[in-house]
Amino acid sequence: MTKLPKVITLFCCLFLALANAFAGSDTYRTGLRGAGIAVNSQILTQDVWYDHMQSNSDWYNYAGGGLDYSRRFANVAATGRVRLQYDGTEHLFYTNPWELVVGYRVQAFAADGSLLLDRDDELRLRYDPAYNAGQVDIAVLEYPGAHRLQIDLTSVSGQPNGQFTLADDFILEGSVEVERYFTLNPSVVPFSSHRLLNANPSGEHTTIQFFWSFAEGAEEYEWQYQYVSDELSDGQSPADQLDFREAR
């Protein structure tokens, strides 16, 4: 009787979302801390795909309805934020109340580079050591639709204890959060292969490393193996034997 060859079978299954496209949210941040929060300082933060979108047309803004599978990706939503926060990492003790006010000029840009807004805004933090006094240790303003923010500081006032510069437990951050769909071509089959690793003192390999090509738009990869036989087709066991009967 002909023996079956030893077989390791690898299945690469791509689990998709929203009809052959993958959606995910990413946030990109740039910030200043402590003494860096000063007049004339600048924060520039943008979607990692922003520059690509300025020079390529392989994307679109998804507004409901059908998907355009001829495009590489679709932007579903974007929100820019500016955040001022006191995180207390310096463990400083303030005996007097204070109100920190940071003013800035903000420019927000859409995915196609068009200017959404250009205006002055400010954020305030407040501290009062009195018992049960109201406090604000984080303040945030949002800019819907922004894929790029340019923030130029115009004023900083109310530094605690009359400090000329702020301690490092004050943070000013600009961020852009984007939800995006990447189109998956279901006809593309990832190339997969493997290699043997970690030979033991007897020369036997104890680990197999599997790898496969990247498939843009895939949400998840799953691989499975199936033990068939330790024997070759001629009935002999290979010298470099791999036993997967108790593999996990």
C-alpha positions in Angstrom: 0.0 0.0 0.0 1.3 3.4 -0.9 2.0 5.6 2.1 0.8 9.2 2.2 3.6 11.7 2.3 4.0 13.8 5.4 1.9 16.9 4.9 1.6 20.3 6.6 -1.4 22.1 5.1 -1.6 25.8 5.5 -4.9 27.6 5.0 -4.9 31.4 4.8 -8.4 32.7 5.3 -9.2 36.4 5.1 -12.1 37.6 7.2 -13.6 40.7 5.7 -15.8 43.6 6.8 -18.3 45.5 4.8 -18.4 43.5 1.6 -14.7 42.9 0.8 -13.3 46.0 2.5 -11.7 46.4 5.9 -12.5 49.4 8.2 -10.3 50.6 10.9 -9.7 53.7 13.0 -6.3 55.2 13.5 -5.2 58.2 15.5 -2.1 60.3 14.7 -0.8 62.7 17.4 1.8 65.4 17.8 2.2 67.4 21.0 4.1 69.8 23.3 5.0 69.4 26.9 6.0 71.8 29.7 8.2 74.6 28.5 7.4 73.8 24.9 3.9 75.2 25.4 4.9 78.8 24.6 3.9 81.6 22.3 4.9 81.1 18.7 5.2 77.3 19.2 3.5 75.2 16.5 1.9 71.8 16.3 1.4 70.2 13.0 -0.4 66.8 12.8 -2.0 65.0 10.0 -3.5 61.7 8.7 -0.6 59.5 7.6 -2.3 59.2 4.2 -2.8 63.0 3.8 0.2 63.6 1.5 -0.7 60.6 -0.6 -4.2 61.9 -1.1 -2.9 65.3 -2.4 -1.1 63.6 -5.3 -3.2 60.5 -6.0 -6.9 59.9 -7.0 -7.1 56.3 -5.8 -9.4 57.2 -2.8 -12.8 58.8 -2.1 -14.9 60.0 0.8 -17.5 57.4 1.6 -20.9 59.0 2.2 -23.1 55.9 2.3 -24.5 53.8 -0.5 -22.4 51.5 -2.6 -18.6 51.1 -2.4 -16.3 51.9 -5.2 -14.1 48.9 -5.5 -12.0 50.5 -8.2 -10.4 52.8 -5.5 -7.8 51.8 -3.1 -9.5 53.1 0.0 -12.4 55.2 1.3 -12.4 57.7 4.1 -15.5 57.2 6.3 -14.9 59.8 9.0 -12.2 62.1 10.3 -12.0 64.3 13.4 -9.3 66.6 14.5 -8.8 67.5 18.2 -6.7 69.8 20.3 -6.2 68.7 23.9 -4.8 70.6 26.9 -4.2 68.4 29.9 -2.6 68.4 33.4 -1.5 64.9 34.2 0.3 65.4 37.5 3.4 63.4 36.6 5.7 65.9 38.3 3.9 65.5 41.6 4.0 69.2 42.2 1.9 70.8 45.0 0.1 74.0 44.3 -1.1 76.1 47.3 -2.9 78.7 45.3 -5.7 78.4 42.8 -4.8 79.0 39.1 -6.4 79.0 35.7 -4.2 78.2 32.7 -5.4 79.7 29.4 -3.7 78.7 26.1 -4.8 80.6 23.0 -4.0 79.4 19.5 -4.8 79.9 15.8 -6.0 76.7 14.2 -6.2 75.7 10.5 -8.0 72.5 9.6 -7.8 70.9 6.2 -10.0 68.3 4.5 -8.7 65.1 2.8 -8.4 66.9 -0.5 -6.3 69.7 1.0 -9.1 72.3 1.1 -9.3 74.6 4.1 -12.1 73.8 6.4 -11.6 76.6 8.9 -9.1 79.2 10.0 -9.8 80.7 13.4 -8.7 81.6 16.9 -9.6 79.2 19.8 -8.5 78.7 23.4 -8.4 76.0 26.0 -8.6 76.4 29.8 -7.5 74.4 32.8 -8.5 75.3 36.4 -7.3 74.3 39.8 -8.3 75.3 43.3 -6.9 73.6 46.4 -10.0 74.4 48.4 -12.0 71.4 49.5 -14.6 70.3 46.9 -13.7 73.1 44.6 -14.4 72.6 40.9 -11.4 71.6 38.8 -10.7 71.1 35.1 -7.6 69.0 34.3 -8.4 68.3 30.7 -9.9 70.4 27.9 -10.6 69.4 24.3 -11.9 71.1 21.2 -12.9 69.0 18.1 -12.7 69.9 14.4 -15.0 67.5 12.4 -13.7 66.4 9.0 -10.1 67.5 9.6 -7.3 65.3 8.1 -4.6 67.9 9.0 -4.3 70.4 11.8 -1.9 73.3 12.0 -1.9 74.9 15.5 0.0 78.1 16.2 0.1 79.2 19.8 -0.7 82.9 20.3 -1.0 83.3 24.1 -0.2 81.4 27.3 -1.4 82.9 30.6 -2.2 81.9 34.2 0.8 79.7 34.8 0.6 78.1 38.2 2.6 79.8 41.0 3.6 82.6 38.7 5.9 80.3 36.7 7.4 81.8 33.6 7.4 78.3 31.9 5.1 75.4 32.5 6.2 72.2 34.3 6.3 68.9 32.3 3.0 67.7 33.6 1.2 70.0 31.2 0.5 68.7 27.7 -0.9 70.3 24.6 -1.6 67.8 21.8 -3.1 67.9 18.3 -4.6 64.7 17.0 -6.4 63.4 13.9 -8.6 60.3 14.1 -9.5 58.7 10.8 -11.8 55.8 10.0 -10.9 54.3 6.7 -11.9 51.3 4.4 -9.3 49.5 2.3 -10.6 47.6 -0.6 -9.8 43.9 -0.8 -9.4 42.2 -4.1 -11.0 38.7 -3.4 -9.1 37.2 -6.4 -5.7 37.8 -4.8 -4.4 34.8 -3.0 -1.6 35.5 -0.5 1.6 33.6 -1.3 2.6 31.4 1.7 5.8 29.6 2.6 7.7 28.3 5.6 11.1 27.6 7.0 12.5 25.3 9.7 14.1 26.8 12.8 15.7 25.9 16.1 17.5 22.6 15.5 18.0 20.6 18.7 21.3 18.8 19.6 20.2 15.8 17.6 19.9 18.0 14.5 16.1 17.9 14.5 14.1 21.1 13.8 11.6 22.0 16.6 10.0 25.1 15.1 8.4 26.0 11.8 8.1 29.6 10.9 5.2 30.4 8.5 5.0 33.6 6.5 2.8 35.0 3.7 2.4 38.0 1.5 0.5 41.1 2.7 -3.0 41.4 1.4 -4.2 45.0 1.6 -7.8 45.2 2.9 -7.6 42.0 4.9 -8.9 42.3 8.5 -7.5 39.1 9.8 -5.4 36.1 8.8 -6.0 32.6 10.1 -3.8 29.6 9.5 -4.4 25.9 10.1 -2.3 22.8 9.8 -3.4 19.2 9.4 -1.2 16.2 10.5 -1.3 13.4 7.9 1.7 11.1 8.2 5.3 10.9 9.4 6.1 8.6 6.5 7.2 9.3 3.0 5.5 7.8 0.0 8.1 4.9 0.1 7.1 4.0 3.6 10.3 5.3 5.2 10.4 8.0 7.9 12.4 11.1 7.0 15.7 11.6 8.9 14.6 15.1 9.8 11.3 14.1 11.4 8.6 16.6 12.3 6.0 15.2 14.7 2.9 17.4 14.9 0.6 14.9 16.6 0.7 16.9 19.9 1.2 20.3 18.5 -0.7 23.3 19.9 
